[in-house]
Amino acid sequence: RLDGLDEEQKLAFFLNVYHTMIQHAYSLLGPPSSLLKAISFFNTIAYQVGGDVFTLAELEHNVLRAPSCRPKSFFSKWVLPKSSYSFALTTADYRLNFALSCGSASGLAMVPVYQPA
């Protein structure tokens, strides 16, 4: 059960799920070739975990970054999901900016595996 995990365990678990989803999707579909395809990619690739189904965008913005401020741009208001999850992280962590790798050419060369501290 995900509700029984502490914040560090949830952070490590969901970072690993996020990177697994990215690698799985890229191996099946390849990376998106345009901005519109990337929006579709991150909003349609989904996994079922803990009894809920969530997309890459929901995992990033509604679970991992849930306690953070949402982007304020006009465009992001229409693109980012607004779901909420009982197991979402409750403490904002700036290190997510360095830990998340969406598989872009400028990202990490390898897939990190995280463990709770």
Phi, psi and chi 1 to 4 in degrees:
 res  aa     phi    psi   chi1   chi2   chi3   chi4
   1 ARG       -  137.6  -68.8 -165.5   31.9  100.5
   2 LEU   -77.3  -28.1  -62.7  173.4      -      -
   3 ASP   -66.5  -20.4  -66.4  -30.2      -      -
   4 GLY   -84.9   -3.7      -      -      -      -
   5 LEU   -85.4  144.3  -59.5  176.9      -      -
   6 ASP   -81.8  176.0   64.9   28.8      -      -
   7 GLU   -58.6  -44.1  -77.4  -70.6  -62.3      -
   8 GLU   -65.2  -39.5  -70.4  -66.7  -36.3      -
   9 GLN   -67.2  -42.2  -69.1  170.6  -37.6      -
  10 LYS   -64.3  -42.3  -73.3 -166.9  -76.0 -172.0
  11 LEU   -59.2  -50.6  177.1   61.5      -      -
  12 ALA   -63.6  -44.8      -      -      -      -
  13 PHE   -60.4  -50.0  176.4   75.7      -      -
  14 PHE   -73.6  -29.7  -75.2  115.4      -      -
  15 LEU   -63.2  -42.4  -79.8  169.9      -      -
  16 ASN   -67.2  -39.1  -69.2  -29.8      -      -
  17 VAL   -63.6  -44.7  168.8      -      -      -
  18 TYR   -57.3  -50.1  179.8   85.7      -      -
  19 HIS   -67.4  -33.4  -68.3  122.7      -      -
  20 THR   -65.2  -43.8  -60.6      -      -      -
  21 MET   -60.9  -43.7  -71.1  173.7   71.7      -
  22 ILE   -60.0  -50.6  -69.7  -76.6      -      -
  23 GLN   -63.8  -40.9  -67.8  -57.9  -47.9      -
  24 HIS   -63.6  -46.2 -173.0 -153.9      -      -
  25 ALA   -64.9  -42.6      -      -      -      -
  26 TYR   -64.5  -36.6  -82.0   19.3      -      -
  27 SER   -71.7  -30.4   65.1      -      -      -
  28 LEU   -85.1  -42.5  -69.7  175.4      -      -
  29 LEU  -112.1  -18.4  -54.0  171.1      -      -
  30 GLY    81.5  164.7      -      -      -      -
  31 PRO   -70.8  150.0   20.7  -26.4      -      -
  32 PRO   -64.2  144.0    8.9  -11.5      -      -
  33 SER   -99.2   -1.8   58.0      -      -      -
  34 SER  -152.5  169.6   70.0      -      -      -
  35 LEU   -62.2  -44.5  176.4   60.1      -      -
  36 LEU   -64.3  -38.6  -72.2  176.3      -      -
  37 LYS   -68.7  -33.3  -72.4 -178.2 -178.9  179.6
  38 ALA   -66.6  -41.2      -      -      -      -
  39 ILE   -60.8  -46.2  -68.3  168.1      -      -
  40 SER   -63.6  -43.6  174.6      -      -      -
  41 PHE   -56.7  -52.9 -179.2   87.5      -      -
  42 PHE   -72.5  -19.2  -77.4   91.9      -      -
  43 ASN  -101.2    0.2  -77.9  -70.7      -      -
  44 THR  -122.1  -28.8   55.3      -      -      -
  45 ILE   -67.2  121.4  -59.6  -60.1      -      -
  46 ALA  -139.8  151.9      -      -      -      -
  47 TYR  -126.9  155.1  -90.6   21.9      -      -
  48 GLN  -101.7  123.0  179.1  178.1   -8.3      -
  49 VAL  -140.9  131.1  176.8      -      -      -
  50 GLY    61.2   30.5      -      -      -      -
  51 GLY    84.7   -1.7      -      -      -      -
  52 ASP  -119.2  150.4  -80.0  -59.4      -      -
  53 VAL  -108.3  128.2  174.9      -      -      -
  54 PHE  -140.8  150.4   47.2   78.3      -      -
  55 THR   -85.3  171.7   65.7      -      -      -
  56 LEU   -58.0  -42.7  -79.1  163.7      -      -
  57 ALA   -64.3  -42.0      -      -      -      -
  58 GLU   -65.3  -41.6  -72.0  173.0  -44.4      -
  59 LEU   -60.9  -45.1  177.6   55.2      -      -
  60 GLU   -69.3  -50.6  179.4  178.3  -10.7      -
  61 HIS   -91.7  -22.2  -64.4  -76.2      -      -
  62 ASN  -113.2   -8.0  -59.4   74.5      -      -
  63 VAL  -117.6  -62.1  175.4      -      -      -
  64 LEU   -70.1  -44.2  -71.4  165.5      -      -
  65 ARG  -101.7   16.0  -63.5 -176.3 -171.0  -89.1
  66 ALA   -52.4  -43.9      -      -      -      -
  67 PRO   -81.1   -3.7   28.0  -33.1      -      -
  68 SER   -85.7  164.7  -56.8      -      -      -
  69 CYS   -67.5  139.7  -66.2      -      -      -
  70 ARG   -80.5  150.8  -64.6 -172.1   57.5   82.7
  71 PRO   -57.8  143.8  -22.6   31.7      -      -
  72 LYS   -99.6   -2.6  -56.8  -70.8 -173.3 -137.2
  73 SER   -67.3  150.8   72.5      -      -      -
  74 PHE   -58.0  -43.0  175.9   77.4      -      -
  75 PHE   -62.8  -42.7 -174.3   65.7      -      -
  76 SER   -67.1  -26.3   65.5      -      -      -
  77 LYS   -62.5  -27.0  -68.7  178.2 -176.0  177.6
  78 TRP   -95.1  -20.6  -60.0  103.0      -      -
  79 VAL   -98.7  -38.6  174.5      -      -      -
  80 LEU   -78.7  138.9  -64.4  179.8      -      -
  81 PRO   -70.2  158.8   22.6  -29.0      -      -
  82 LYS  -119.0   19.2  -66.0  166.6 -177.5   60.8
  83 SER   -67.1  161.3  -49.9      -      -      -
  84 SER  -134.0  149.8   62.8      -      -      -
  85 TYR  -132.9  138.8  -62.1   94.8      -      -
  86 SER   -64.6  -24.9   63.8      -      -      -
  87 PHE   -96.5    8.6   48.5   77.0      -      -
  88 ALA   -62.6  152.7      -      -      -      -
  89 LEU   -62.8  150.2  -63.6  177.8      -      -
  90 THR  -113.9   -7.9   56.7      -      -      -
  91 THR  -119.3  124.3  -54.6      -      -      -
  92 ALA   -67.0  141.4      -      -      -      -
  93 ASP  -139.4  109.9 -169.4  -19.7      -      -
  94 TYR   -60.9  -21.9   69.2   91.0      -      -
  95 ARG   -64.9  -17.1  -62.6  174.8  -60.2  170.9
  96 LEU   -57.8  -33.8  -81.0  173.8      -      -
  97 ASN   -59.0  -28.5  -63.5  -42.0      -      -
  98 PHE   -97.8  -21.1  -55.4  101.6      -      -
  99 ALA   -86.6  -33.9      -      -      -      -
 100 LEU   -76.4  133.5  -72.0  172.8      -      -
 101 SER  -129.7  113.1  175.7      -      -      -
 102 CYS   -88.2    8.1   66.6      -      -      -
 103 GLY    85.0   12.4      -      -      -      -
 104 SER   -72.4  163.6   66.3      -      -      -
 105 ALA   -61.6  -28.9      -      -      -      -
 106 SER   -89.4    0.9   62.4      -      -      -
 107 GLY   -82.9 -166.4      -      -      -      -
 108 LEU   -65.1  146.2  -58.6  172.4      -      -
 109 ALA   -77.8  -17.2      -      -      -      -
 110 MET  -134.0  163.9   55.4 -176.2 -108.8      -
 111 VAL   -90.4  117.3  178.6      -      -      -
 112 PRO   -75.5  150.6   25.1  -30.1      -      -
 113 VAL  -118.2  124.3  176.5      -      -      -
 114 TYR  -104.2  147.9  -68.3   94.1      -      -
 115 GLN  -127.3  148.3  -63.4 -179.6    9.9      -
 116 PRO   -61.0  147.2   -8.6   14.3      -      -
 117 ALA   -71.9      -      -      -      -      -
